[in-house]
Amino acid sequence: MSDSATPGGVPGDAGEGTRAVRAGLPEPVKYEPTLPGPVFAAHYHLPGEPTGPYTYGRDENPTWTRLERAIGELEAPGHDDVETLAFASGMAAISALLFSQLRAGDTVVLPSDGYQALPLVSAQLEAYGIGVRTAPTGGDAQLDALDGARLLWIESPSNPGLDVCDIRRLVEAAHARDALVAVDNTLATPLGQRPLELGADFSVASGTKQLTGHGDILLGYVSGRAGEAMTAVRRWRKIVGAIPGPMEAWLAHRSIATLQLRVDRQAASALAVAEALRGRPEVTGLRYPGLRDDPAHEVAARQMRRFGCVVSFTLPTRAHAERFLEALRLVDDATSFGGVRSTAERRGRWGGDAVPEGFVRLSVGAEDPEDLVADVLRALGESVGETAP
């Protein structure tokens, strides 16, 4: 098996479904599979000087290479200067970017309403002498914290509150202050928005979620323009060894082929669920960027092509939320999001998000939307003691 051939076969103007199905595939070789199987290797034959692409299993792997090409083609189609690096998890990717770009004395601006592990990251950054400022995602509030910063970290839509910021506006303001910009693109996926095309220096995501979509692997990645900054990220990956397993990388690449089918179905169903929830009196704080009356819709519609699979809302009490979750039949009570099987959870149970006790994050899967809406409405009815007709 060889990866020496230049990947191709996908026209530059190909549709997103075509690109997802064919992204990262090697040139066809007679009698070889379309997507070669995972390469399990700690070392490679290496006579003479180590000048080839694959020398040691912690540095490179042909299975990673194909996956990284595939993600790069989705994050920045038509841009040959974009490099993607795969990691063992989303947090491995986040940590690699932050700790490879920041030094003692630098300042980073993080979202105050972002992923619940960011406070842990903040504490470690501060322990290394790096200043941390935080501001909410909504209203582009991070603009006011940019002066003197080395790096701006954007999470849009935010997890779990689903606020959105104007990425292009924040990027322009950050670059005017000589700051780098990274965007956590996990909730959107590359088919929802392309941060690099909006001017960001890095697009970072957990491939554990909707990118792979089956809830069976942990994965992360960083995409950015090839150059010194990405070289530093690569060096960090080598130092800490936060590498994906070949099987995980192969499964991720296989799963990307259905990404467009999944995100279209899940986004349409998420909108249907959100519209059904809108009429329920016990539901407050309903958020989904695809709703025309959502506070984030106007900004989201300018920079997103799809609005994601996550809907969030609040029920009156913790007990009410737990009754609702227990009554669901087609939705698993589980953390994470983006899978083909719908999940929901009361986020307050983890203690890391500034949300009400009755706050629910619902990840809409690929079930028939009519069945899913009916299940959600029935569970809501049971949670308030309604009698089914």
Beta strands, then each sheet from edge to edge (+ up, - down):
strand 1: 82-87
strand 2: 107-111
strand 3: 131-135
strand 4: 151-155
strand 5: 180-184
strand 6: 202-206
strand 7: 220-225
strand 8: 284-287
strand 9: 310-314
strand 10: 332-333
strand 11: 343-346
strand 12: 359-363
sheet 1: 1+ 7- 6+ 5+ 4+ 2+ 3+
sheet 2: 8+ 9- 12+ 11- 10-
end
